[in-house]
Each structure stands twice: as structure tokens, then as C-alpha cells.
């Protein structure tokens, strides 16, 4: 047993890496390329997480008008900018370092299209909603890069998108309790991050290479997803000569039945059938879809 005191908690049982695989490129949307790790055949669902995509898109490719119901999407831009708009009249642009936390709830139709020259890159995470929240009204939380809480200590920098780390707390409200941290470790640095014991957690490496879970583990490089086993925290080392950047995500499992049909995520097949009927008939949350098209589709 290892016990490590940190400013953000005490790690008694470090979480091991129980599964590791590489996210390989695939086509999604219209001409866009994503590296999907959660939500593909090897890992359909990691409660409460439905999808994790590392996307890369260059105009005119993108993600034109499409619906959602029953979950949340978290878009974190790494490079470039994306403009989003929906059938309720919401429209905006998020650039590098910005976050959009969208609660689809009972229904939304929107588009996400590149709005800058060159390649736009980012991450999109889908988080399931509990049955009591699936049919709530849609809403957005948008946080500009300058407003994201950051902390730095002993060669470790963190951006706190959701949850808390190194004494800094995010202002984002998460209906499904979630931790979302963007870490950068200098060469030779080491960090221990607490995660609630009952939560599921994973790491996705963006740049460099790191050693996770056990100091004797082999290094993990970019575009790899690591599922973490039971414990109360993550231990990570950067023993390379380059910077290591990764996201650490944790969430409280819902423990509910799951039925998914593309962009619709409910608890039963009957609810999915009803959702498809609602969308096709533009009712029960999809009323505004009847006559709406995004500017991207009009153009």
C-alpha cells in the first residue's frame, strides 16, 4: 500500500491501469476525422461516459445539423475555432482553450462547423444523464480560456475544466458529478491526483509520453486511452525529455440501464422508439426542428 499526502487529498490506494488501447482515426460527420476511444466496439460505454473523440476538421468539413437527446456534450478546443448554432437561436464560437458544456436534455438540433483557417482540433466528451435529468430543458455553459481555473506546482500545470485540483475549483455545474482536468507535466516531474473512490476514471494522452499508475509501467504515448482500476487516486510520472500533456476524467457511475441509438441515449427501447417518433414528428422537445436549418446548411 502506498500513502501519499498531497494538497488535494491523501492517496492510499493508487489506481492501476487496467486497460490501454490506441484511438485510431475514423471518419465522422461530413469529412471530419476523429480518434474515438470511448464509444467504439472495444469500449461501448464506461459509465457515465458514452463517447470520447479527439477530432480534427478543416472547412468545408464539419458536423452539420444533427439532433441529441438524453446526455451532455463537452467540447474542449485545442487548436483553431468552431462555430455552433442550434434551433433555439443559440450561436457562438469557441476557440483554443475554450469549453462548451452543452446539456441536450429533452432535445436539441445543432451544428458544429469550423470557423478558422487550417485544421481545427479538440476533444468532445459525451456524458450520460440520469433518468431524472434526461428530459430537462437544454442549456449551455460556455467558458472562455481566460476564465478556466489554472494552477501550477512543482513542474505540474493543471487546467480545471470540471471538479478541483491543486486547490483550484471549476465553476462548471455538472449534473452527473464529473472531474475533467488538463495536465501538463515538465520533464522529470511527478504528480498524484485524488479521484473519488466510487467513481470511474480514465486518462487520454495528448502529447509526449508518461508513466501512469505504477512507476515501473511502460510509457504511454499520444492518442492512447487508459482505463483506471479501483483506488482513490492517479499517480503519474514524466520521465522523458519532453512535456507530457493528458486529460484525466472521472465520473460517478449512474448504474442505470442504457439504450443508445446514434445521438439518442435513453434507458429503455420504448424511450428510444418514442424519441425517434418525437424527432420525426418535431414534437415533445423537437418542435423547432420543423423549420430550422443552420447557417452552414443554408450557405
C-alpha positions as CSV (number, residue, x, y, z in Angstrom):
1,X,0.0,0.0,0.0
2,X,1.2,3.5,-0.9
3,X,0.1,6.6,1.0
4,X,1.0,10.0,-0.4
5,X,0.0,13.3,1.1
6,X,-1.0,16.0,-1.5
7,X,-2.6,19.4,-1.1
8,X,-5.7,18.0,-2.7
9,X,-6.0,14.8,-0.8
10,X,-4.4,11.6,0.5
11,X,-3.8,8.7,-1.9
12,X,-3.9,5.4,0.0
13,X,-4.6,3.1,-3.0
14,X,-3.2,4.3,-6.3
15,X,-5.4,3.3,-9.3
16,X,-3.8,0.8,-11.6
17,X,-4.1,0.9,-15.4
18,X,-6.4,-2.0,-16.2
19,X,-6.8,-1.4,-19.9
20,X,-5.0,0.5,-22.6
21,X,-5.6,1.0,-26.3
22,X,-4.9,3.4,-29.1
23,X,-7.6,5.6,-30.6
24,X,-7.3,5.2,-34.4
25,X,-8.6,7.8,-36.9
26,X,-12.1,7.2,-38.4
27,X,-14.5,9.4,-40.5
28,X,-17.4,11.1,-38.7
29,X,-19.8,13.9,-39.6
30,X,-19.1,15.2,-43.1
31,X,-15.4,14.9,-44.0
32,X,-14.2,15.2,-40.4
33,X,-11.7,12.8,-38.8
34,X,-12.0,11.7,-35.2
35,X,-9.9,9.4,-33.0
36,X,-12.7,7.7,-31.0
37,X,-11.7,5.8,-27.8
38,X,-14.8,5.5,-25.7
39,X,-17.9,4.6,-27.8
40,X,-16.4,2.2,-30.3
41,X,-16.6,-1.6,-30.4
42,X,-13.8,-2.2,-27.9
43,X,-15.4,0.1,-25.3
44,X,-19.1,0.8,-25.9
45,X,-19.7,2.6,-22.6
46,X,-17.7,3.5,-19.5
47,X,-20.4,4.6,-17.1
48,X,-21.2,7.5,-17.2
49,X,-19.1,8.2,-20.3
50,X,-20.6,7.5,-23.7
51,X,-18.1,8.9,-26.2
52,X,-14.6,10.5,-26.3
53,X,-13.5,11.9,-29.6
54,X,-10.3,13.7,-30.5
55,X,-11.4,15.5,-33.6
56,X,-9.6,17.2,-36.5
57,X,-11.6,19.1,-39.1
58,X,-10.9,21.5,-41.9
59,X,-13.5,23.5,-43.8
60,X,-15.8,22.7,-45.6
61,X,-15.8,19.5,-43.5
62,X,-17.6,19.5,-40.1
63,X,-20.6,18.4,-38.2
64,X,-23.7,19.9,-39.8
65,X,-27.3,19.8,-38.4
66,X,-27.8,16.8,-36.1
67,X,-30.0,16.0,-33.0
68,X,-29.3,14.9,-29.5
69,X,-31.3,13.8,-26.5
70,X,-30.6,12.3,-23.1
71,X,-26.9,13.4,-22.4
72,X,-24.4,16.2,-22.3
73,X,-21.6,17.0,-24.7
74,X,-18.3,18.7,-23.6
75,X,-16.3,20.3,-26.3
76,X,-12.8,21.4,-25.4
77,X,-10.9,23.2,-28.2
78,X,-7.2,22.5,-28.6
79,X,-6.5,24.4,-31.8
80,X,-8.5,26.7,-34.1
81,X,-12.1,27.5,-33.6
82,X,-15.6,26.0,-34.1
83,X,-18.9,27.8,-34.5
84,X,-22.0,26.2,-33.1
85,X,-25.7,27.1,-33.6
86,X,-28.9,25.4,-32.7
87,X,-32.7,25.6,-33.4
88,X,-33.3,27.7,-30.3
89,X,-31.3,30.6,-31.7
90,X,-28.1,30.0,-29.7
91,X,-24.9,30.7,-31.7
92,X,-21.3,31.3,-30.7
93,X,-17.7,30.4,-31.5
94,X,-15.3,28.7,-29.2
95,X,-11.5,28.9,-29.8
96,X,-8.4,27.3,-28.5
97,X,-8.6,26.6,-24.8
98,X,-12.4,27.4,-24.6
99,X,-15.0,24.9,-23.3
100,X,-18.7,24.4,-24.2
101,X,-20.6,22.2,-21.9
102,X,-24.0,21.5,-23.6
103,X,-26.9,19.7,-21.9
104,X,-29.0,18.3,-24.7
105,X,-31.7,17.2,-22.2
106,X,-35.1,16.5,-23.9
107,X,-33.9,17.6,-27.3
108,X,-31.7,19.8,-29.4
109,X,-30.7,20.1,-33.0
110,X,-27.4,21.9,-33.7
111,X,-24.4,22.2,-35.9
112,X,-20.7,22.5,-35.2
113,X,-18.6,23.8,-38.1
114,X,-15.0,25.1,-38.4
115,X,-14.7,28.9,-38.3
116,X,-11.0,29.5,-38.8
117,X,-8.4,28.7,-41.4
118,X,-6.5,25.5,-41.3
119,X,-7.1,22.5,-39.1
120,X,-9.4,22.8,-36.0
121,X,-8.6,20.3,-33.2
122,X,-10.3,19.4,-30.0
123,X,-11.9,16.9,-27.7
124,X,-15.6,16.0,-27.4
125,X,-16.8,14.0,-24.4
126,X,-20.4,12.7,-24.1
127,X,-21.6,12.3,-20.5
128,X,-24.8,10.3,-19.8
129,X,-27.6,11.9,-17.8
130,X,-29.6,10.0,-15.1
131,X,-33.2,9.1,-15.9
132,X,-34.4,12.0,-13.8
133,X,-32.4,14.5,-15.9
134,X,-32.8,13.1,-19.4
135,X,-35.8,15.2,-20.3
136,X,-34.8,18.5,-18.7
137,X,-34.6,21.7,-20.8
138,X,-31.4,22.1,-22.9
139,X,-28.8,24.6,-21.7
140,X,-25.2,25.7,-22.3
141,X,-22.3,26.6,-20.1
142,X,-19.5,28.3,-22.1
143,X,-16.2,29.1,-20.5
144,X,-13.5,31.1,-22.3
145,X,-10.0,30.0,-21.9
146,X,-9.1,33.0,-19.7
147,X,-11.8,32.1,-17.2
148,X,-10.7,28.4,-16.7
149,X,-9.1,27.9,-13.3
150,X,-5.4,27.1,-13.5
151,X,-2.7,26.1,-11.0
152,X,1.0,25.2,-11.2
153,X,3.2,23.5,-8.7
154,X,6.5,21.6,-8.9
155,X,6.5,21.4,-12.7
156,X,2.9,20.4,-12.9
157,X,0.3,22.7,-14.5
158,X,-3.4,21.9,-14.5
159,X,-6.5,23.5,-16.1
160,X,-9.6,22.7,-14.1
161,X,-12.4,22.2,-16.6
162,X,-14.6,20.4,-14.0
163,X,-14.0,19.5,-10.4
164,X,-11.0,20.5,-8.3
165,X,-7.2,20.1,-8.4
166,X,-4.2,21.8,-6.7
167,X,-6.6,24.0,-4.7
168,X,-8.4,25.4,-7.8
169,X,-12.1,24.7,-8.5
170,X,-14.1,24.9,-11.7
171,X,-17.3,27.0,-11.9
172,X,-19.0,24.5,-14.2
173,X,-22.1,22.8,-12.8
174,X,-22.1,19.1,-13.5
175,X,-25.4,17.2,-13.2
176,X,-23.5,13.9,-13.4
177,X,-20.7,14.5,-10.9
178,X,-17.6,14.8,-13.1
179,X,-13.9,15.6,-12.9
180,X,-12.2,16.9,-16.0
181,X,-8.5,18.0,-15.7
182,X,-6.0,19.0,-18.4
183,X,-2.5,18.3,-17.1
184,X,0.9,19.4,-18.5
185,X,4.0,17.9,-16.7
186,X,7.5,19.2,-17.3
187,X,10.3,16.6,-17.8
188,X,11.2,14.9,-14.6
189,X,8.0,15.9,-12.7
190,X,5.6,13.6,-10.9
191,X,2.0,14.1,-9.7
192,X,-0.6,12.5,-7.6
193,X,-4.3,13.4,-8.1
194,X,-7.1,12.2,-5.9
195,X,-10.3,10.8,-7.5
196,X,-13.4,9.8,-5.5
197,X,-13.1,6.1,-4.8
198,X,-16.6,5.2,-6.1
199,X,-16.0,7.0,-9.5
200,X,-14.8,5.6,-12.8
201,X,-11.7,7.3,-14.2
202,X,-9.6,7.4,-17.4
203,X,-6.6,9.1,-18.9
204,X,-6.2,10.2,-22.5
205,X,-2.7,11.3,-23.6
206,X,-2.5,14.3,-25.9
207,X,1.3,14.9,-26.2
208,X,4.5,13.3,-25.1
209,X,4.7,10.2,-23.0
210,X,4.1,9.4,-19.4
211,X,4.1,6.5,-16.9
212,X,0.7,6.0,-15.2
213,X,-0.4,4.0,-12.2
214,X,2.9,2.4,-11.4
215,X,6.4,3.8,-11.7
216,X,7.6,0.5,-13.3
217,X,4.9,0.6,-16.0
218,X,5.9,1.1,-19.6
219,X,5.4,4.7,-21.0
220,X,2.2,5.6,-22.8
221,X,2.2,7.9,-25.8
222,X,-0.2,10.2,-27.5
223,X,-3.7,9.1,-28.7
224,X,-3.9,6.3,-26.1
225,X,-6.7,5.8,-23.6
226,X,-6.0,4.3,-20.2
227,X,-8.9,2.9,-18.1
228,X,-8.1,3.2,-14.4
229,X,-9.0,0.4,-11.9
230,X,-10.2,0.8,-8.3
231,X,-8.4,3.1,-5.9
232,X,-8.6,6.7,-4.7
233,X,-6.1,8.5,-7.0
234,X,-3.8,8.6,-10.0
235,X,0.0,8.6,-9.9
236,X,1.9,9.8,-13.0
237,X,5.5,10.4,-13.9
238,X,7.1,12.2,-16.8
239,X,10.5,10.5,-17.1
240,X,11.0,11.7,-20.7
241,X,12.8,14.8,-22.0
242,X,9.6,16.4,-23.5
243,X,6.5,17.8,-22.0
244,X,3.7,15.4,-21.2
245,X,0.0,16.6,-21.7
246,X,-3.0,14.5,-20.9
247,X,-6.5,14.8,-19.6
248,X,-7.8,13.0,-16.5
249,X,-11.5,12.4,-16.4
250,X,-13.6,10.9,-13.7
251,X,-17.3,10.5,-13.1
252,X,-19.8,9.0,-10.8
253,X,-21.4,5.9,-12.4
254,X,-25.2,6.1,-12.9
255,X,-25.7,2.4,-12.7
256,X,-28.8,2.6,-14.9
257,X,-29.9,0.7,-18.0
258,X,-28.7,2.2,-21.2
259,X,-30.1,2.1,-24.7
260,X,-28.4,4.2,-27.4
261,X,-29.5,4.8,-31.0
262,X,-26.9,7.1,-32.5
263,X,-27.3,10.6,-31.0
264,X,-30.2,9.5,-28.7
265,X,-29.4,7.9,-25.3
266,X,-32.2,6.7,-23.0
267,X,-32.9,4.0,-20.5
268,X,-35.3,1.7,-22.4
269,X,-36.0,0.7,-26.0
270,X,-39.5,2.2,-25.6
271,X,-38.0,5.5,-24.8
272,X,-35.7,5.3,-27.8
273,X,-38.7,4.5,-30.1
274,X,-40.5,7.5,-28.6
275,X,-37.5,9.7,-29.2
276,X,-37.3,8.7,-32.8
277,X,-41.0,9.4,-33.2
278,X,-40.7,12.8,-31.5
279,X,-37.8,13.8,-33.7
280,X,-39.5,12.6,-36.9
281,X,-42.7,14.5,-36.0
282,X,-41.0,17.5,-34.5
283,X,-42.8,17.2,-31.1
284,X,-42.0,16.9,-27.4
285,X,-38.8,19.0,-27.5
286,X,-38.1,19.0,-31.2
287,X,-40.8,21.4,-32.3
288,X,-38.3,24.0,-33.6
289,X,-36.6,21.4,-35.8
290,X,-39.5,21.6,-38.3
291,X,-38.5,24.8,-40.0
292,X,-34.9,25.3,-38.8
293,X,-31.6,25.0,-40.7
294,X,-28.2,26.2,-39.6
295,X,-26.5,29.0,-41.4
296,X,-23.9,26.4,-42.5
297,X,-26.7,24.4,-44.2
298,X,-28.2,27.5,-45.8
299,X,-24.9,28.5,-47.2
